[in-house]
Structure formats: structure tokens, C-alpha cells
Amino acid sequence: MSHPKRGGFKPIAFRWRVERTFAWLGQCRLLSKEYEKSVASAEAWLWCAMMRLLIRRLAV
């Protein structure tokens, strides 16, 4: 029994963006461990890390 032709590897663009974003956020040392006691505090640090990334990109 032969297998039907497969299209091969097709990367999903949106998934790549999400994975790269998580990798960039992983560079922030505060986000690498679960130090925060509240979700609001953890979310605030996440926003700070994203702002830091965007400011660095705008500065170039």
C-alpha cells in the first residue's frame, strides 16, 4: 500500500511568532522563575519585559 504524496514540512507563520516572542521574553531574568505571589504582579513584569523589547527595537 503506497502512501499518498504529502506536502512536506509547512511552517505555520503565527506559531513561529508566538514561539519567538516567548524566547525573547525568556531572556528576562525576572520571568525565568516563579517569584511572584500574585497574578497581577507577574502580569505587570510581563508588560515591562515587552515594553523593554519594543523600546529596544524602536531605538535601532
N, CA, C, O and CB atoms as a CASP TS submission, in Angstrom:
PFRMAT TS
TARGET T0000
AUTHOR 0000-0000-0000
METHOD Language model
MODEL 1
PARENT N/A
ATOM      1  N   MET     1       0.849  -1.180   0.000  1.00  0.00           N
ATOM      2  CA  MET     1       0.000   0.000   0.000  1.00  0.00           C
ATOM      3  C   MET     1       0.895   1.244   0.000  1.00  0.00           C
ATOM      4  O   MET     1       1.732   1.412   0.887  1.00  0.00           O
ATOM      5  CB  MET     1      -0.966  -0.002   1.231  1.00  0.00           C
ATOM      6  N   SER     2       0.718   2.082  -0.964  1.00  0.00           N
ATOM      7  CA  SER     2       1.553   3.279  -1.059  1.00  0.00           C
ATOM      8  C   SER     2       0.905   4.440  -0.309  1.00  0.00           C
ATOM      9  O   SER     2      -0.318   4.539  -0.207  1.00  0.00           O
ATOM     10  CB  SER     2       1.790   3.661  -2.535  1.00  0.00           C
ATOM     11  N   HIS     3       1.761   5.308   0.207  1.00  0.00           N
ATOM     12  CA  HIS     3       1.274   6.483   0.929  1.00  0.00           C
ATOM     13  C   HIS     3       0.964   7.594  -0.067  1.00  0.00           C
ATOM     14  O   HIS     3       1.671   7.759  -1.061  1.00  0.00           O
ATOM     15  CB  HIS     3       2.313   6.962   1.980  1.00  0.00           C
ATOM     16  N   PRO     4      -0.084   8.349   0.200  1.00  0.00           N
ATOM     17  CA  PRO     4      -0.354   9.491  -0.687  1.00  0.00           C
ATOM     18  C   PRO     4       0.758  10.525  -0.560  1.00  0.00           C
ATOM     19  O   PRO     4       1.411  10.622   0.479  1.00  0.00           O
ATOM     20  CB  PRO     4      -1.726  10.135  -0.356  1.00  0.00           C
ATOM     21  N   LYS     5       0.965  11.276  -1.596  1.00  0.00           N
ATOM     22  CA  LYS     5       2.012  12.303  -1.550  1.00  0.00           C
ATOM     23  C   LYS     5       1.679  13.322  -0.471  1.00  0.00           C
ATOM     24  O   LYS     5       0.555  13.812  -0.364  1.00  0.00           O
ATOM     25  CB  LYS     5       2.169  13.002  -2.929  1.00  0.00           C
ATOM     26  N   ARG     6       2.668  13.613   0.299  1.00  0.00           N
ATOM     27  CA  ARG     6       2.491  14.605   1.361  1.00  0.00           C
ATOM     28  C   ARG     6       3.122  15.904   0.911  1.00  0.00           C
ATOM     29  O   ARG     6       4.067  15.916   0.122  1.00  0.00           O
ATOM     30  CB  ARG     6       3.113  14.123   2.707  1.00  0.00           C
ATOM     31  N   GLY     7       2.596  16.977   1.416  1.00  0.00           N
ATOM     32  CA  GLY     7       3.087  18.290   1.036  1.00  0.00           C
ATOM     33  C   GLY     7       4.431  18.637   1.644  1.00  0.00           C
ATOM     34  O   GLY     7       5.044  19.627   1.245  1.00  0.00           O
ATOM     35  N   GLY     8       4.905  17.855   2.594  1.00  0.00           N
ATOM     36  CA  GLY     8       6.168  18.159   3.255  1.00  0.00           C
ATOM     37  C   GLY     8       5.960  19.089   4.435  1.00  0.00           C
ATOM     38  O   GLY     8       4.833  19.325   4.870  1.00  0.00           O
ATOM     39  N   PHE     9       7.047  19.606   4.937  1.00  0.00           N
ATOM     40  CA  PHE     9       7.002  20.491   6.095  1.00  0.00           C
ATOM     41  C   PHE     9       6.525  21.868   5.676  1.00  0.00           C
ATOM     42  O   PHE     9       7.077  22.473   4.756  1.00  0.00           O
ATOM     43  CB  PHE     9       8.380  20.582   6.769  1.00  0.00           C
ATOM     44  N   LYS    10       5.511  22.357   6.345  1.00  0.00           N
ATOM     45  CA  LYS    10       4.997  23.703   6.086  1.00  0.00           C
ATOM     46  C   LYS    10       4.941  24.456   7.410  1.00  0.00           C
ATOM     47  O   LYS    10       4.084  24.167   8.245  1.00  0.00           O
ATOM     48  CB  LYS    10       3.583  23.654   5.407  1.00  0.00           C
ATOM     49  N   PRO    11       5.838  25.416   7.616  1.00  0.00           N
ATOM     50  CA  PRO    11       5.822  26.156   8.886  1.00  0.00           C
ATOM     51  C   PRO    11       4.579  27.030   8.999  1.00  0.00           C
ATOM     52  O   PRO    11       4.091  27.580   8.012  1.00  0.00           O
ATOM     53  CB  PRO    11       7.083  27.023   9.018  1.00  0.00           C
ATOM     54  N   ILE    12       4.095  27.140  10.191  1.00  0.00           N
ATOM     55  CA  ILE    12       2.940  27.985  10.458  1.00  0.00           C
ATOM     56  C   ILE    12       3.471  29.327  10.949  1.00  0.00           C
ATOM     57  O   ILE    12       4.133  29.397  11.985  1.00  0.00           O
ATOM     58  CB  ILE    12       1.963  27.326  11.509  1.00  0.00           C
ATOM     59  N   ALA    13       3.182  30.380  10.211  1.00  0.00           N
ATOM     60  CA  ALA    13       3.761  31.697  10.499  1.00  0.00           C
ATOM     61  C   ALA    13       3.387  32.197  11.893  1.00  0.00           C
ATOM     62  O   ALA    13       4.248  32.697  12.616  1.00  0.00           O
ATOM     63  CB  ALA    13       3.306  32.709   9.455  1.00  0.00           C
ATOM     64  N   PHE    14       2.136  32.073  12.276  1.00  0.00           N
ATOM     65  CA  PHE    14       1.704  32.602  13.561  1.00  0.00           C
ATOM     66  C   PHE    14       2.383  31.857  14.706  1.00  0.00           C
ATOM     67  O   PHE    14       2.779  32.477  15.693  1.00  0.00           O
ATOM     68  CB  PHE    14       0.180  32.508  13.693  1.00  0.00           C
ATOM     69  N   ARG    15       2.523  30.554  14.591  1.00  0.00           N
ATOM     70  CA  ARG    15       3.172  29.777  15.645  1.00  0.00           C
ATOM     71  C   ARG    15       4.618  30.210  15.826  1.00  0.00           C
ATOM     72  O   ARG    15       5.106  30.293  16.952  1.00  0.00           O
ATOM     73  CB  ARG    15       3.106  28.281  15.327  1.00  0.00           C
ATOM     74  N   TRP    16       5.303  30.486  14.726  1.00  0.00           N
ATOM     75  CA  TRP    16       6.688  30.938  14.805  1.00  0.00           C
ATOM     76  C   TRP    16       6.771  32.243  15.578  1.00  0.00           C
ATOM     77  O   TRP    16       7.665  32.410  16.409  1.00  0.00           O
ATOM     78  CB  TRP    16       7.287  31.109  13.400  1.00  0.00           C
ATOM     79  N   ARG    17       5.865  33.164  15.324  1.00  0.00           N
ATOM     80  CA  ARG    17       5.871  34.452  16.035  1.00  0.00           C
ATOM     81  C   ARG    17       5.673  34.259  17.530  1.00  0.00           C
ATOM     82  O   ARG    17       6.348  34.896  18.339  1.00  0.00           O
ATOM     83  CB  ARG    17       4.778  35.374  15.482  1.00  0.00           C
ATOM     84  N   VAL    18       4.759  33.392  17.891  1.00  0.00           N
ATOM     85  CA  VAL    18       4.485  33.155  19.310  1.00  0.00           C
ATOM     86  C   VAL    18       5.706  32.535  19.989  1.00  0.00           C
ATOM     87  O   VAL    18       6.088  32.951  21.082  1.00  0.00           O
ATOM     88  CB  VAL    18       3.249  32.237  19.482  1.00  0.00           C
ATOM     89  N   GLU    19       6.318  31.538  19.341  1.00  0.00           N
ATOM     90  CA  GLU    19       7.480  30.893  19.935  1.00  0.00           C
ATOM     91  C   GLU    19       8.660  31.854  20.055  1.00  0.00           C
ATOM     92  O   GLU    19       9.375  31.811  21.057  1.00  0.00           O
ATOM     93  CB  GLU    19       7.880  29.680  19.112  1.00  0.00           C
ATOM     94  N   ARG    20       8.885  32.716  19.069  1.00  0.00           N
ATOM     95  CA  ARG    20       9.970  33.701  19.147  1.00  0.00           C
ATOM     96  C   ARG    20       9.699  34.696  20.268  1.00  0.00           C
ATOM     97  O   ARG    20      10.619  35.087  20.986  1.00  0.00           O
ATOM     98  CB  ARG    20      10.135  34.443  17.801  1.00  0.00           C
ATOM     99  N   THR    21       8.437  35.109  20.422  1.00  0.00           N
ATOM    100  CA  THR    21       8.100  36.051  21.491  1.00  0.00           C
ATOM    101  C   THR    21       8.409  35.443  22.852  1.00  0.00           C
ATOM    102  O   THR    21       8.984  36.108  23.715  1.00  0.00           O
ATOM    103  CB  THR    21       6.617  36.455  21.412  1.00  0.00           C
ATOM    104  N   PHE    22       8.032  34.189  23.048  1.00  0.00           N
ATOM    105  CA  PHE    22       8.337  33.525  24.315  1.00  0.00           C
ATOM    106  C   PHE    22       9.842  33.403  24.523  1.00  0.00           C
ATOM    107  O   PHE    22      10.322  33.519  25.650  1.00  0.00           O
ATOM    108  CB  PHE    22       7.687  32.140  24.362  1.00  0.00           C
ATOM    109  N   ALA    23      10.587  33.171  23.454  1.00  0.00           N
ATOM    110  CA  ALA    23      12.043  33.078  23.575  1.00  0.00           C
ATOM    111  C   ALA    23      12.637  34.425  23.971  1.00  0.00           C
ATOM    112  O   ALA    23      13.538  34.478  24.808  1.00  0.00           O
ATOM    113  CB  ALA    23      12.666  32.591  22.256  1.00  0.00           C
ATOM    114  N   TRP    24      12.148  35.508  23.384  1.00  0.00           N
ATOM    115  CA  TRP    24      12.641  36.838  23.742  1.00  0.00           C
ATOM    116  C   TRP    24      12.293  37.168  25.187  1.00  0.00           C
ATOM    117  O   TRP    24      13.105  37.750  25.906  1.00  0.00           O
ATOM    118  CB  TRP    24      12.060  37.903  22.800  1.00  0.00           C
ATOM    119  N   LEU    25      11.087  36.798  25.615  1.00  0.00           N
ATOM    120  CA  LEU    25      10.702  37.048  26.998  1.00  0.00           C
ATOM    121  C   LEU    25      11.513  36.186  27.956  1.00  0.00           C
ATOM    122  O   LEU    25      11.756  36.586  29.095  1.00  0.00           O
ATOM    123  CB  LEU    25       9.210  36.787  27.191  1.00  0.00           C
ATOM    124  N   GLY    26      11.930  35.021  27.512  1.00  0.00           N
ATOM    125  CA  GLY    26      12.733  34.133  28.344  1.00  0.00           C
ATOM    126  C   GLY    26      14.095  34.709  28.674  1.00  0.00           C
ATOM    127  O   GLY    26      14.745  34.254  29.616  1.00  0.00           O
ATOM    128  N   GLN    27      14.540  35.699  27.919  1.00  0.00           N
ATOM    129  CA  GLN    27      15.820  36.336  28.203  1.00  0.00           C
ATOM    130  C   GLN    27      15.752  37.238  29.428  1.00  0.00           C
ATOM    131  O   GLN    27      16.782  37.580  30.009  1.00  0.00           O
ATOM    132  CB  GLN    27      16.277  37.135  27.002  1.00  0.00           C
ATOM    133  N   CYS    28      14.564  37.616  29.814  1.00  0.00           N
ATOM    134  CA  CYS    28      14.384  38.462  31.001  1.00  0.00           C
ATOM    135  C   CYS    28      14.505  37.582  32.246  1.00  0.00           C
ATOM    136  O   CYS    28      13.722  36.649  32.421  1.00  0.00           O
ATOM    137  CB  CYS    28      12.993  39.204  30.969  1.00  0.00           C
ATOM    138  N   ARG    29      15.456  37.865  33.089  1.00  0.00           N
ATOM    139  CA  ARG    29      15.734  37.003  34.239  1.00  0.00           C
ATOM    140  C   ARG    29      14.584  36.955  35.236  1.00  0.00           C
ATOM    141  O   ARG    29      14.375  35.931  35.887  1.00  0.00           O
ATOM    142  CB  ARG    29      16.982  37.472  34.938  1.00  0.00           C
ATOM    143  N   LEU    30      13.840  38.039  35.365  1.00  0.00           N
ATOM    144  CA  LEU    30      12.728  38.043  36.312  1.00  0.00           C
ATOM    145  C   LEU    30      11.611  37.100  35.882  1.00  0.00           C
ATOM    146  O   LEU    30      10.862  36.608  36.727  1.00  0.00           O
ATOM    147  CB  LEU    30      12.180  39.450  36.468  1.00  0.00           C
ATOM    148  N   LEU    31      11.490  36.842  34.591  1.00  0.00           N
ATOM    149  CA  LEU    31      10.418  35.982  34.103  1.00  0.00           C
ATOM    150  C   LEU    31      10.837  34.516  34.025  1.00  0.00           C
ATOM    151  O   LEU    31      10.020  33.661  33.683  1.00  0.00           O
ATOM    152  CB  LEU    31       9.962  36.454  32.742  1.00  0.00           C
ATOM    153  N   SER    32      12.083  34.218  34.335  1.00  0.00           N
ATOM    154  CA  SER    32      12.567  32.851  34.196  1.00  0.00           C
ATOM    155  C   SER    32      12.127  31.946  35.349  1.00  0.00           C
ATOM    156  O   SER    32      12.129  30.723  35.203  1.00  0.00           O
ATOM    157  CB  SER    32      14.072  32.854  34.101  1.00  0.00           C
ATOM    158  N   LYS    33      11.759  32.515  36.467  1.00  0.00           N
ATOM    159  CA  LYS    33      11.324  31.729  37.625  1.00  0.00           C
ATOM    160  C   LYS    33       9.997  32.257  38.137  1.00  0.00           C
ATOM    161  O   LYS    33       9.586  33.367  37.800  1.00  0.00           O
ATOM    162  CB  LYS    33      12.386  31.762  38.748  1.00  0.00           C
ATOM    163  N   GLU    34       9.340  31.464  38.944  1.00  0.00           N
ATOM    164  CA  GLU    34       8.059  31.852  39.535  1.00  0.00           C
ATOM    165  C   GLU    34       8.299  32.519  40.893  1.00  0.00           C
ATOM    166  O   GLU    34       8.151  31.884  41.937  1.00  0.00           O
ATOM    167  CB  GLU    34       7.125  30.616  39.690  1.00  0.00           C
ATOM    168  N   TYR    35       8.668  33.795  40.871  1.00  0.00           N
ATOM    169  CA  TYR    35       8.924  34.518  42.114  1.00  0.00           C
ATOM    170  C   TYR    35       7.696  35.261  42.615  1.00  0.00           C
ATOM    171  O   TYR    35       7.581  35.551  43.806  1.00  0.00           O
ATOM    172  CB  TYR    35      10.060  35.490  41.921  1.00  0.00           C
ATOM    173  N   GLU    36       6.795  35.564  41.721  1.00  0.00           N
ATOM    174  CA  GLU    36       5.659  36.423  42.070  1.00  0.00           C
ATOM    175  C   GLU    36       4.590  35.647  42.833  1.00  0.00           C
ATOM    176  O   GLU    36       4.348  34.468  42.575  1.00  0.00           O
ATOM    177  CB  GLU    36       5.053  37.042  40.807  1.00  0.00           C
ATOM    178  N   LYS    37       3.961  36.337  43.776  1.00  0.00           N
ATOM    179  CA  LYS    37       2.907  35.703  44.565  1.00  0.00           C
ATOM    180  C   LYS    37       1.524  35.953  43.979  1.00  0.00           C
ATOM    181  O   LYS    37       0.597  35.182  44.226  1.00  0.00           O
ATOM    182  CB  LYS    37       2.955  36.202  45.994  1.00  0.00           C
ATOM    183  N   SER    38       1.382  37.013  43.214  1.00  0.00           N
ATOM    184  CA  SER    38       0.069  37.302  42.635  1.00  0.00           C
ATOM    185  C   SER    38       0.156  37.324  41.107  1.00  0.00           C
ATOM    186  O   SER    38       1.211  37.593  40.534  1.00  0.00           O
ATOM    187  CB  SER    38      -0.474  38.652  43.163  1.00  0.00           C
ATOM    188  N   VAL    39      -0.958  37.040  40.476  1.00  0.00           N
ATOM    189  CA  VAL    39      -1.013  37.039  39.020  1.00  0.00           C
ATOM    190  C   VAL    39      -0.843  38.460  38.488  1.00  0.00           C
ATOM    191  O   VAL    39      -0.223  38.663  37.443  1.00  0.00           O
ATOM    192  CB  VAL    39      -2.342  36.432  38.527  1.00  0.00           C
ATOM    193  N   ALA    40      -1.383  39.430  39.194  1.00  0.00           N
ATOM    194  CA  ALA    40      -1.280  40.824  38.748  1.00  0.00           C
ATOM    195  C   ALA    40       0.178  41.287  38.717  1.00  0.00           C
ATOM    196  O   ALA    40       0.591  42.001  37.804  1.00  0.00           O
ATOM    197  CB  ALA    40      -2.105  41.743  39.669  1.00  0.00           C
ATOM    198  N   SER    41       0.936  40.881  39.703  1.00  0.00           N
ATOM    199  CA  SER    41       2.350  41.257  39.743  1.00  0.00           C
ATOM    200  C   SER    41       3.126  40.588  38.606  1.00  0.00           C
ATOM    201  O   SER    41       3.961  41.224  37.963  1.00  0.00           O
ATOM    202  CB  SER    41       2.967  40.877  41.101  1.00  0.00           C
ATOM    203  N   ALA    42       2.851  39.314  38.363  1.00  0.00           N
ATOM    204  CA  ALA    42       3.512  38.597  37.264  1.00  0.00           C
ATOM    205  C   ALA    42       3.154  39.221  35.916  1.00  0.00           C
ATOM    206  O   ALA    42       4.003  39.348  35.034  1.00  0.00           O
ATOM    207  CB  ALA    42       3.118  37.104  37.278  1.00  0.00           C
ATOM    208  N   GLU    43       1.889  39.608  35.770  1.00  0.00           N
ATOM    209  CA  GLU    43       1.457  40.243  34.521  1.00  0.00           C
ATOM    210  C   GLU    43       2.123  41.593  34.326  1.00  0.00           C
ATOM    211  O   GLU    43       2.455  41.960  33.198  1.00  0.00           O
ATOM    212  CB  GLU    43      -0.059  40.407  34.505  1.00  0.00           C
ATOM    213  N   ALA    44       2.323  42.331  35.396  1.00  0.00           N
ATOM    214  CA  ALA    44       2.992  43.630  35.307  1.00  0.00           C
ATOM    215  C   ALA    44       4.436  43.459  34.836  1.00  0.00           C
ATOM    216  O   ALA    44       4.912  44.234  34.007  1.00  0.00           O
ATOM    217  CB  ALA    44       2.956  44.352  36.670  1.00  0.00           C
ATOM    218  N   TRP    45       5.136  42.450  35.360  1.00  0.00           N
ATOM    219  CA  TRP    45       6.505  42.200  34.917  1.00  0.00           C
ATOM    220  C   TRP    45       6.549  41.772  33.459  1.00  0.00           C
ATOM    221  O   TRP    45       7.490  42.103  32.737  1.00  0.00           O
ATOM    222  CB  TRP    45       7.158  41.138  35.788  1.00  0.00           C
ATOM    223  N   LEU    46       5.535  41.037  33.028  1.00  0.00           N
ATOM    224  CA  LEU    46       5.461  40.630  31.629  1.00  0.00           C
ATOM    225  C   LEU    46       5.300  41.850  30.724  1.00  0.00           C
ATOM    226  O   LEU    46       5.938  41.944  29.675  1.00  0.00           O
ATOM    227  CB  LEU    46       4.296  39.647  31.414  1.00  0.00           C
ATOM    228  N   TRP    47       4.452  42.772  31.135  1.00  0.00           N
ATOM    229  CA  TRP    47       4.273  44.019  30.366  1.00  0.00           C
ATOM    230  C   TRP    47       5.576  44.824  30.328  1.00  0.00           C
ATOM    231  O   TRP    47       5.931  45.385  29.291  1.00  0.00           O
ATOM    232  CB  TRP    47       3.133  44.879  30.980  1.00  0.00           C
ATOM    233  N   CYS    48       6.278  44.879  31.450  1.00  0.00           N
ATOM    234  CA  CYS    48       7.550  45.614  31.483  1.00  0.00           C
ATOM    235  C   CYS    48       8.574  44.995  30.530  1.00  0.00           C
ATOM    236  O   CYS    48       9.302  45.708  29.839  1.00  0.00           O
ATOM    237  CB  CYS    48       8.115  45.639  32.913  1.00  0.00           C
ATOM    238  N   ALA    49       8.620  43.676  30.501  1.00  0.00           N
ATOM    239  CA  ALA    49       9.562  42.999  29.614  1.00  0.00           C
ATOM    240  C   ALA    49       9.211  43.262  28.149  1.00  0.00           C
ATOM    241  O   ALA    49      10.104  43.482  27.331  1.00  0.00           O
ATOM    242  CB  ALA    49       9.571  41.486  29.896  1.00  0.00           C
ATOM    243  N   MET    50       7.921  43.243  27.813  1.00  0.00           N
ATOM    244  CA  MET    50       7.512  43.503  26.423  1.00  0.00           C
ATOM    245  C   MET    50       7.814  44.952  26.036  1.00  0.00           C
ATOM    246  O   MET    50       8.241  45.215  24.912  1.00  0.00           O
ATOM    247  CB  MET    50       6.003  43.204  26.234  1.00  0.00           C
ATOM    248  N   MET    51       7.597  45.884  26.951  1.00  0.00           N
ATOM    249  CA  MET    51       7.917  47.283  26.655  1.00  0.00           C
ATOM    250  C   MET    51       9.416  47.450  26.426  1.00  0.00           C
ATOM    251  O   MET    51       9.836  48.199  25.544  1.00  0.00           O
ATOM    252  CB  MET    51       7.448  48.203  27.802  1.00  0.00           C
ATOM    253  N   ARG    52      10.208  46.757  27.215  1.00  0.00           N
ATOM    254  CA  ARG    52      11.667  46.813  27.050  1.00  0.00           C
ATOM    255  C   ARG    52      12.072  46.316  25.663  1.00  0.00           C
ATOM    256  O   ARG    52      12.920  46.921  25.006  1.00  0.00           O
ATOM    257  CB  ARG    52      12.369  45.972  28.143  1.00  0.00           C
ATOM    258  N   LEU    53      11.467  45.219  25.220  1.00  0.00           N
ATOM    259  CA  LEU    53      11.755  44.690  23.886  1.00  0.00           C
ATOM    260  C   LEU    53      11.380  45.689  22.788  1.00  0.00           C
ATOM    261  O   LEU    53      12.157  45.930  21.863  1.00  0.00           O
ATOM    262  CB  LEU    53      11.006  43.373  23.670  1.00  0.00           C
ATOM    263  N   LEU    54      10.195  46.258  22.902  1.00  0.00           N
ATOM    264  CA  LEU    54       9.726  47.193  21.877  1.00  0.00           C
ATOM    265  C   LEU    54      10.553  48.471  21.844  1.00  0.00           C
ATOM    266  O   LEU    54      10.833  48.998  20.767  1.00  0.00           O
ATOM    267  CB  LEU    54       8.266  47.536  22.113  1.00  0.00           C
ATOM    268  N   ILE    55      10.944  48.971  23.002  1.00  0.00           N
ATOM    269  CA  ILE    55      11.770  50.188  23.049  1.00  0.00           C
ATOM    270  C   ILE    55      13.125  49.928  22.416  1.00  0.00           C
ATOM    271  O   ILE    55      13.648  50.777  21.694  1.00  0.00           O
ATOM    272  CB  ILE    55      11.947  50.679  24.505  1.00  0.00           C
ATOM    273  N   ARG    56      13.700  48.758  22.681  1.00  0.00           N
ATOM    274  CA  ARG    56      14.985  48.425  22.062  1.00  0.00           C
ATOM    275  C   ARG    56      14.868  48.358  20.545  1.00  0.00           C
ATOM    276  O   ARG    56      15.770  48.800  19.832  1.00  0.00           O
ATOM    277  CB  ARG    56      15.508  47.092  22.604  1.00  0.00           C
ATOM    278  N   ARG    57      13.770  47.812  20.050  1.00  0.00           N
ATOM    279  CA  ARG    57      13.585  47.725  18.609  1.00  0.00           C
ATOM    280  C   ARG    57      13.371  49.105  17.982  1.00  0.00           C
ATOM    281  O   ARG    57      13.852  49.368  16.880  1.00  0.00           O
ATOM    282  CB  ARG    57      12.404  46.818  18.288  1.00  0.00           C
ATOM    283  N   LEU    58      12.659  49.972  18.674  1.00  0.00           N
ATOM    284  CA  LEU    58      12.428  51.317  18.148  1.00  0.00           C
ATOM    285  C   LEU    58      13.689  52.157  18.151  1.00  0.00           C
ATOM    286  O   LEU    58      13.849  53.046  17.314  1.00  0.00           O
ATOM    287  CB  LEU    58      11.354  52.013  18.948  1.00  0.00           C
ATOM    288  N   ALA    59      14.587  51.881  19.089  1.00  0.00           N
ATOM    289  CA  ALA    59      15.800  52.672  19.212  1.00  0.00           C
ATOM    290  C   ALA    59      16.806  52.388  18.090  1.00  0.00           C
ATOM    291  O   ALA    59      17.696  53.198  17.832  1.00  0.00           O
ATOM    292  CB  ALA    59      16.441  52.409  20.553  1.00  0.00           C
ATOM    293  N   VAL    60      16.664  51.262  17.442  1.00  0.00           N
ATOM    294  CA  VAL    60      17.625  50.879  16.381  1.00  0.00           C
ATOM    295  C   VAL    60      17.331  51.578  15.089  1.00  0.00           C
ATOM    296  O   VAL    60      18.035  51.372  14.101  1.00  0.00           O
ATOM    297  CB  VAL    60      17.608  49.378  16.150  1.00  0.00           C
TER
END
